[in-house]
Amino acid sequence: MPWNPELPFNELPPLPPPGFDLEPRSVLKAAIEARTTLATLAQAGQLLPNPNVLVHAVPLLEAQASSEIENIITTADELFKHVDSGGGDHATKEALRYRSALFAGVEAIQERPLSARTATMICSRLQGRDMDVRVTPGTRIANPATHEIVYAPPEGAEVIREKLADWERFVHRHDDLDPLVRMAVAHYQFEAIHPFHDGNGRTGRVINILMLIEAGLLNDPILYLSRSIIVRKNDYYRLLRAVTADGAWIEWIHYMLDVVRESAASTSRKIGSIRTCQEDIGERARAATPGGRDARFLAVLFEQPYCRIGTVVDRCDVSRQTASTWLHALVRAGLLQEVKIGRDLLFVNHEFLDVLTRAE
């Protein structure tokens, strides 16, 4: 029976697709290039004076971009302002939950392998409430411009759980499939199952990062993957649908390998810009205040671009007066900007913020 976009795709085939070569020569070549770029990224991250800058900042940028794919629009500036307080508007809170879900996922796979249970936990964190597989029929995915139905995911809780169990087996299948190819294929399958009422796209993109960490291709969630998807968002949805409609696996796999390669290269360039920014501001901070010679203080300034007096007190083991003196000296030197958000007084490392948010 041919696939019909208006009927639930309960016949979604298991993985790997039977009788299909997922790794022709062109895919193997692209996978090698992507893995080489990922290795370069891992090395570049270790060259930073404080590698935690990536662990703190990149997941926020990824949260903003991944949410934007789902038309949840906030800015990186808003995210950094509210990262400690959890405040901000609805879109900002949604994106901050993405970051929380990503870190929770990383912690979860340290204890047990990635699974459907992990996916459910991630989706629950994203949505801010307990989630489970869809039980209500009638889910349809439509073109937002024409409202034409383009896909109907599988229906029935037991069917969905069976599809997820098969997906989980494929994720941990013992074979010679390149881990990047496995991630690309698993991502299609997860999105095709569409197991939850909401949050599937963002859950799937968190899982991509977790699969790379499990495969040993990343140590931390420092890959800014969703930005590259946004640049080619139309291709992302077109190629997902082409796998369903035409079995166009190779085109989809090439797309995802390109996204990984482009994202790793872009993040490596951003690391270079961060290093330059850190060195420049460090030199100017040492001339502006005794605090500029405190490595802990400089580390605080570069873990995220918004800093509070209380954070300096806690991290540098100094009095509130000393922390305030250091920060205000950098304001006078033009290195920080003082901003009042509600009752909070924030000090903005605006040059660092610019480096983080500009395209590389």
One Martini backbone bead per residue (centre of mass of N, CA, C, O) as a GRO file, in nm:
protein
  360
    1MET     BB    1   0.092   0.038   0.027
    2PRO     BB    2   0.093   0.351  -0.025
    3TRP     BB    3   0.185   0.645   0.081
    4ASN     BB    4  -0.019   0.856   0.304
    5PRO     BB    5  -0.024   1.169   0.453
    6GLU     BB    6  -0.330   1.124   0.589
    7LEU     BB    7  -0.215   0.860   0.711
    8PRO     BB    8  -0.113   0.669   0.943
    9PHE     BB    9   0.234   0.555   0.990
   10ASN     BB   10   0.230   0.233   1.095
   11GLU     BB   11   0.443   0.129   0.854
   12LEU     BB   12   0.695   0.208   0.969
   13PRO     BB   13   0.997   0.112   0.923
   14PRO     BB   14   1.249  -0.042   1.032
   15LEU     BB   15   1.572  -0.066   1.162
   16PRO     BB   16   1.723  -0.094   0.908
   17PRO     BB   17   1.680  -0.053   0.593
   18PRO     BB   18   1.598  -0.284   0.383
   19GLY     BB   19   1.834  -0.331   0.135
   20PHE     BB   20   2.017  -0.075   0.231
   21ASP     BB   21   2.279   0.146   0.153
   22LEU     BB   22   2.411   0.385   0.384
   23GLU     BB   23   2.741   0.350   0.269
   24PRO     BB   24   2.850   0.493   0.043
   25ARG     BB   25   3.121   0.652  -0.061
   26SER     BB   26   3.010   0.941  -0.019
   27VAL     BB   27   2.937   0.901   0.282
   28LEU     BB   28   3.212   0.816   0.393
   29LYS     BB   29   3.356   1.075   0.314
   30ALA     BB   30   3.171   1.271   0.474
   31ALA     BB   31   3.216   1.139   0.754
   32ILE     BB   32   3.518   1.190   0.775
   33GLU     BB   33   3.504   1.497   0.757
   34ALA     BB   34   3.321   1.538   1.006
   35ARG     BB   35   3.507   1.396   1.216
   36THR     BB   36   3.751   1.581   1.175
   37THR     BB   37   3.606   1.842   1.263
   38LEU     BB   38   3.532   1.742   1.547
   39ALA     BB   39   3.825   1.700   1.644
   40THR     BB   40   3.907   1.995   1.613
   41LEU     BB   41   3.705   2.104   1.817
   42ALA     BB   42   3.807   1.951   2.067
   43GLN     BB   43   4.091   2.082   2.060
   44ALA     BB   44   4.006   2.381   2.071
   45GLY     BB   45   3.863   2.371   2.350
   46GLN     BB   46   4.138   2.305   2.513
   47LEU     BB   47   4.271   2.604   2.450
   48LEU     BB   48   4.113   2.725   2.654
   49PRO     BB   49   4.147   2.866   2.958
   50ASN     BB   50   3.812   2.812   2.979
   51PRO     BB   51   3.616   2.554   2.879
   52ASN     BB   52   3.340   2.638   3.024
   53VAL     BB   53   3.242   2.843   2.819
   54LEU     BB   54   3.109   2.629   2.635
   55VAL     BB   55   2.923   2.480   2.839
   56HIS     BB   56   2.758   2.748   2.893
   57ALA     BB   57   2.705   2.887   2.603
   58VAL     BB   58   2.628   2.689   2.370
   59PRO     BB   59   2.357   2.575   2.484
   60LEU     BB   60   2.215   2.850   2.460
   61LEU     BB   61   2.242   2.882   2.155
   62GLU     BB   62   2.102   2.614   2.090
   63ALA     BB   63   1.836   2.684   2.225
   64GLN     BB   64   1.764   2.925   2.048
   65ALA     BB   65   1.778   2.777   1.770
   66SER     BB   66   1.591   2.533   1.820
   67SER     BB   67   1.344   2.710   1.888
   68GLU     BB   68   1.332   2.864   1.616
   69ILE     BB   69   1.249   2.624   1.440
   70GLU     BB   70   0.964   2.633   1.622
   71ASN     BB   71   0.889   2.944   1.656
   72ILE     BB   72   1.072   3.021   1.914
   73ILE     BB   73   1.128   3.357   1.993
   74THR     BB   74   1.450   3.461   2.082
   75THR     BB   75   1.740   3.572   2.252
   76ALA     BB   76   2.054   3.551   2.363
   77ASP     BB   77   2.038   3.792   2.549
   78GLU     BB   78   1.793   3.693   2.716
   79LEU     BB   79   1.919   3.431   2.815
   80PHE     BB   80   2.165   3.549   2.968
   81LYS     BB   81   2.003   3.725   3.165
   82HIS     BB   82   1.809   3.455   3.272
   83VAL     BB   83   1.973   3.194   3.353
   84ASP     BB   84   1.955   3.221   3.676
   85SER     BB   85   1.638   3.303   3.715
   86GLY     BB   86   1.422   3.200   3.482
   87GLY     BB   87   1.320   3.427   3.327
   88GLY     BB   88   1.110   3.599   3.126
   89ASP     BB   89   0.962   3.512   2.865
   90HIS     BB   90   0.821   3.248   2.721
   91ALA     BB   91   1.048   3.190   2.514
   92THR     BB   92   1.283   3.198   2.715
   93LYS     BB   93   1.186   2.968   2.898
   94GLU     BB   94   1.184   2.751   2.679
   95ALA     BB   95   1.490   2.770   2.608
   96LEU     BB   96   1.596   2.711   2.896
   97ARG     BB   97   1.477   2.423   2.898
   98TYR     BB   98   1.663   2.313   2.686
   99ARG     BB   99   1.921   2.334   2.847
  100SER     BB  100   1.826   2.158   3.081
  101ALA     BB  101   1.773   1.905   2.905
  102LEU     BB  102   2.058   1.867   2.802
  103PHE     BB  103   2.199   1.828   3.077
  104ALA     BB  104   2.018   1.593   3.167
  105GLY     BB  105   2.104   1.405   2.937
  106VAL     BB  106   2.405   1.391   2.998
  107GLU     BB  107   2.366   1.273   3.282
  108ALA     BB  108   2.204   1.018   3.202
  109ILE     BB  109   2.435   0.882   3.010
  110GLN     BB  110   2.627   0.822   3.257
  111GLU     BB  111   2.425   0.590   3.378
  112ARG     BB  112   2.268   0.534   3.096
  113PRO     BB  113   2.158   0.453   2.812
  114LEU     BB  114   2.011   0.554   2.555
  115SER     BB  115   1.649   0.617   2.546
  116ALA     BB  116   1.314   0.644   2.563
  117ARG     BB  117   1.331   0.746   2.851
  118THR     BB  118   1.512   0.985   2.790
  119ALA     BB  119   1.322   1.126   2.591
  120THR     BB  120   1.093   1.173   2.796
  121MET     BB  121   1.256   1.347   2.990
  122ILE     BB  122   1.331   1.568   2.792
  123CYS     BB  123   1.043   1.652   2.714
  124SER     BB  124   0.956   1.728   3.000
  125ARG     BB  125   1.161   1.957   3.033
  126LEU     BB  126   1.070   2.126   2.791
  127GLN     BB  127   0.753   2.145   2.892
  128GLY     BB  128   0.717   2.141   3.217
  129ARG     BB  129   0.608   1.836   3.202
  130ASP     BB  130   0.466   1.544   3.193
  131MET     BB  131   0.548   1.293   2.956
  132ASP     BB  132   0.401   1.101   2.686
  133VAL     BB  133   0.277   0.919   2.475
  134ARG     BB  134   0.055   0.918   2.244
  135VAL     BB  135  -0.321   0.866   2.258
  136THR     BB  136  -0.434   1.068   2.059
  137PRO     BB  137  -0.581   1.103   1.779
  138GLY     BB  138  -0.504   1.322   1.484
  139THR     BB  139  -0.221   1.371   1.404
  140ARG     BB  140  -0.100   1.653   1.208
  141ILE     BB  141   0.114   1.767   0.945
  142ALA     BB  142   0.154   2.101   0.823
  143ASN     BB  143   0.164   2.348   0.611
  144PRO     BB  144   0.184   2.674   0.719
  145ALA     BB  145   0.085   2.810   0.445
  146THR     BB  146  -0.135   2.583   0.316
  147HIS     BB  147  -0.237   2.340   0.517
  148GLU     BB  148  -0.112   2.094   0.414
  149ILE     BB  149  -0.087   1.765   0.446
  150VAL     BB  150   0.238   1.587   0.504
  151TYR     BB  151   0.181   1.426   0.788
  152ALA     BB  152   0.119   1.100   0.962
  153PRO     BB  153   0.169   0.961   1.236
  154PRO     BB  154   0.167   0.730   1.437
  155GLU     BB  155  -0.082   0.528   1.608
  156GLY     BB  156  -0.081   0.437   1.920
  157ALA     BB  157   0.080   0.359   2.198
  158GLU     BB  158   0.193   0.075   2.121
  159VAL     BB  159   0.309   0.148   1.851
  160ILE     BB  160   0.503   0.369   1.952
  161ARG     BB  161   0.661   0.188   2.147
  162GLU     BB  162   0.765  -0.007   1.932
  163LYS     BB  163   0.917   0.205   1.765
  164LEU     BB  164   1.104   0.295   1.999
  165ALA     BB  165   1.235   0.019   2.049
  166ASP     BB  166   1.362   0.002   1.769
  167TRP     BB  167   1.523   0.262   1.785
  168GLU     BB  168   1.693   0.175   2.030
  169ARG     BB  169   1.829  -0.069   1.895
  170PHE     BB  170   1.970   0.094   1.674
  171VAL     BB  171   2.142   0.284   1.848
  172HIS     BB  172   2.279  -0.009   1.980
  173ARG     BB  173   2.391  -0.139   1.742
  174HIS     BB  174   2.613  -0.404   1.640
  175ASP     BB  175   2.816  -0.238   1.410
  176ASP     BB  176   2.978  -0.050   1.129
  177LEU     BB  177   2.834   0.202   1.163
  178ASP     BB  178   2.852   0.514   1.146
  179PRO     BB  179   2.771   0.738   1.395
  180LEU     BB  180   2.664   0.964   1.203
  181VAL     BB  181   2.471   0.790   1.043
  182ARG     BB  182   2.309   0.691   1.282
  183MET     BB  183   2.206   0.967   1.368
  184ALA     BB  184   2.055   1.040   1.108
  185VAL     BB  185   1.862   0.796   1.105
  186ALA     BB  186   1.747   0.829   1.395
  187HIS     BB  187   1.628   1.110   1.351
  188TYR     BB  188   1.421   1.041   1.147
  189GLN     BB  189   1.268   0.825   1.312
  190PHE     BB  190   1.183   1.003   1.547
  191GLU     BB  191   1.023   1.210   1.377
  192ALA     BB  192   0.829   0.996   1.252
  193ILE     BB  193   0.704   0.903   1.519
  194HIS     BB  194   0.617   1.130   1.701
  195PRO     BB  195   0.558   1.058   2.023
  196PHE     BB  196   0.462   1.347   2.092
  197HIS     BB  197   0.257   1.615   2.116
  198ASP     BB  198   0.529   1.775   2.197
  199GLY     BB  199   0.881   1.840   2.130
  200ASN     BB  200   1.025   1.659   1.908
  201GLY     BB  201   1.242   1.832   1.771
  202ARG     BB  202   1.403   1.910   2.027
  203THR     BB  203   1.450   1.627   2.129
  204GLY     BB  204   1.605   1.526   1.876
  205ARG     BB  205   1.842   1.739   1.905
  206VAL     BB  206   1.943   1.639   2.172
  207ILE     BB  207   2.001   1.346   2.085
  208ASN     BB  208   2.224   1.404   1.889
  209ILE     BB  209   2.431   1.494   2.103
  210LEU     BB  210   2.421   1.233   2.274
  211MET     BB  211   2.527   1.044   2.051
  212LEU     BB  212   2.806   1.181   2.025
  213ILE     BB  213   2.892   1.127   2.315
  214GLU     BB  214   2.857   0.818   2.319
  215ALA     BB  215   3.065   0.789   2.064
  216GLY     BB  216   3.316   1.000   2.132
  217LEU     BB  217   3.292   1.288   1.961
  218LEU     BB  218   3.210   1.408   2.242
  219ASN     BB  219   3.237   1.545   2.572
  220ASP     BB  220   3.052   1.793   2.514
  221PRO     BB  221   2.787   2.036   2.457
  222ILE     BB  222   2.956   2.221   2.191
  223LEU     BB  223   2.747   2.194   1.958
  224TYR     BB  224   2.613   2.420   1.704
  225LEU     BB  225   2.361   2.278   1.524
  226SER     BB  226   2.093   2.453   1.469
  227ARG     BB  227   2.202   2.684   1.295
  228SER     BB  228   2.243   2.513   1.033
  229ILE     BB  229   1.944   2.437   1.007
  230ILE     BB  230   1.826   2.719   0.972
  231VAL     BB  231   1.971   2.789   0.705
  232ARG     BB  232   1.827   2.484   0.610
  233LYS     BB  233   1.520   2.435   0.683
  234ASN     BB  234   1.377   2.347   0.422
  235ASP     BB  235   1.557   2.098   0.378
  236TYR     BB  236   1.495   1.948   0.634
  237TYR     BB  237   1.188   1.895   0.567
  238ARG     BB  238   1.215   1.786   0.281
  239LEU     BB  239   1.405   1.538   0.349
  240LEU     BB  240   1.233   1.398   0.550
  241ARG     BB  241   0.997   1.348   0.349
  242ALA     BB  242   1.165   1.192   0.130
  243VAL     BB  243   1.205   0.939   0.292
  244THR     BB  244   0.907   0.864   0.316
  245ALA     BB  245   0.823   0.888   0.006
  246ASP     BB  246   1.131   0.779  -0.142
  247GLY     BB  247   1.387   0.678   0.018
  248ALA     BB  248   1.602   0.940   0.068
  249TRP     BB  249   1.868   0.872   0.244
  250ILE     BB  250   2.127   0.998   0.122
  251GLU     BB  251   2.042   1.293   0.123
  252TRP     BB  252   1.994   1.308   0.427
  253ILE     BB  253   2.275   1.223   0.526
  254HIS     BB  254   2.430   1.449   0.388
  255TYR     BB  255   2.297   1.677   0.534
  256MET     BB  256   2.383   1.597   0.827
  257LEU     BB  257   2.687   1.596   0.774
  258ASP     BB  258   2.701   1.894   0.694
  259VAL     BB  259   2.597   2.008   0.960
  260VAL     BB  260   2.825   1.902   1.134
  261ARG     BB  261   3.062   2.027   0.983
  262GLU     BB  262   2.968   2.324   0.991
  263SER     BB  263   2.936   2.344   1.300
  264ALA     BB  264   3.225   2.271   1.384
  265ALA     BB  265   3.367   2.495   1.225
  266SER     BB  266   3.215   2.734   1.354
  267THR     BB  267   3.292   2.670   1.651
  268SER     BB  268   3.598   2.692   1.608
  269ARG     BB  269   3.593   2.989   1.526
  270LYS     BB  270   3.468   3.088   1.790
  271ILE     BB  271   3.700   3.003   1.970
  272GLY     BB  272   3.906   3.194   1.846
  273SER     BB  273   3.748   3.452   1.924
  274ILE     BB  274   3.745   3.402   2.229
  275ARG     BB  275   4.048   3.400   2.277
  276THR     BB  276   4.101   3.687   2.180
  277CYS     BB  277   3.908   3.823   2.381
  278GLN     BB  278   4.038   3.721   2.644
  279GLU     BB  279   4.320   3.840   2.604
  280ASP     BB  280   4.237   4.137   2.575
  281ILE     BB  281   4.070   4.171   2.839
  282GLY     BB  282   4.286   4.072   3.037
  283GLU     BB  283   4.488   4.299   2.985
  284ARG     BB  284   4.291   4.539   3.055
  285ALA     BB  285   4.211   4.441   3.341
  286ARG     BB  286   4.497   4.455   3.473
  287ALA     BB  287   4.507   4.776   3.431
  288ALA     BB  288   4.225   4.847   3.601
  289THR     BB  289   4.257   4.599   3.820
  290PRO     BB  290   4.340   4.368   4.057
  291GLY     BB  291   4.125   4.160   3.955
  292GLY     BB  292   4.273   4.106   3.672
  293ARG     BB  293   4.478   3.894   3.840
  294ASP     BB  294   4.228   3.708   3.875
  295ALA     BB  295   4.143   3.408   3.745
  296ARG     BB  296   3.856   3.379   3.861
  297PHE     BB  297   3.740   3.644   3.755
  298LEU     BB  298   3.790   3.593   3.453
  299ALA     BB  299   3.619   3.337   3.442
  300VAL     BB  300   3.347   3.467   3.512
  301LEU     BB  301   3.341   3.668   3.261
  302PHE     BB  302   3.346   3.382   3.057
  303GLU     BB  303   3.092   3.200   3.116
  304GLN     BB  304   2.921   3.467   3.090
  305PRO     BB  305   2.812   3.793   2.993
  306TYR     BB  306   2.665   3.785   3.279
  307CYS     BB  307   2.719   3.959   3.591
  308ARG     BB  308   2.740   3.921   3.946
  309ILE     BB  309   2.838   4.004   4.250
  310GLY     BB  310   2.772   3.732   4.393
  311THR     BB  311   2.946   3.557   4.205
  312VAL     BB  312   3.221   3.680   4.283
  313VAL     BB  313   3.208   3.618   4.580
  314ASP     BB  314   3.183   3.306   4.555
  315ARG     BB  315   3.429   3.247   4.346
  316CYS     BB  316   3.664   3.458   4.490
  317ASP     BB  317   3.659   3.510   4.795
  318VAL     BB  318   3.508   3.793   4.846
  319SER     BB  319   3.387   4.078   4.903
  320ARG     BB  320   3.139   4.281   4.804
  321GLN     BB  321   3.315   4.533   4.776
  322THR     BB  322   3.534   4.413   4.597
  323ALA     BB  323   3.355   4.316   4.367
  324SER     BB  324   3.241   4.597   4.300
  325THR     BB  325   3.510   4.736   4.240
  326TRP     BB  326   3.596   4.562   4.003
  327LEU     BB  327   3.349   4.602   3.820
  328HIS     BB  328   3.351   4.918   3.810
  329ALA     BB  329   3.632   4.941   3.683
  330LEU     BB  330   3.539   4.806   3.413
  331VAL     BB  331   3.331   5.015   3.343
  332ARG     BB  332   3.528   5.260   3.325
  333ALA     BB  333   3.705   5.096   3.099
  334GLY     BB  334   3.477   4.958   2.896
  335LEU     BB  335   3.429   4.633   2.954
  336LEU     BB  336   3.162   4.710   3.098
  337GLN     BB  337   2.804   4.692   3.158
  338GLU     BB  338   2.544   4.847   3.327
  339VAL     BB  339   2.249   4.656   3.437
  340LYS     BB  340   1.896   4.675   3.495
  341ILE     BB  341   1.700   4.388   3.623
  342GLY     BB  342   1.504   4.497   3.808
  343ARG     BB  343   1.685   4.411   4.098
  344ASP     BB  344   1.914   4.353   3.910
  345LEU     BB  345   2.271   4.369   3.881
  346LEU     BB  346   2.443   4.391   3.577
  347PHE     BB  347   2.739   4.270   3.398
  348VAL     BB  348   2.848   4.338   3.070
  349ASN     BB  349   3.021   4.146   2.827
  350HIS     BB  350   2.996   4.280   2.521
  351GLU     BB  351   3.225   4.152   2.355
  352PHE     BB  352   3.151   3.859   2.417
  353LEU     BB  353   2.860   3.868   2.319
  354ASP     BB  354   2.933   3.930   2.026
  355VAL     BB  355   3.090   3.671   1.971
  356LEU     BB  356   2.858   3.467   2.035
  357THR     BB  357   2.625   3.600   1.827
  358ARG     BB  358   2.789   3.585   1.588
  359ALA     BB  359   2.875   3.495   1.289
  360GLU     BB  360   3.133   3.247   1.157
   0.00000   0.00000   0.00000
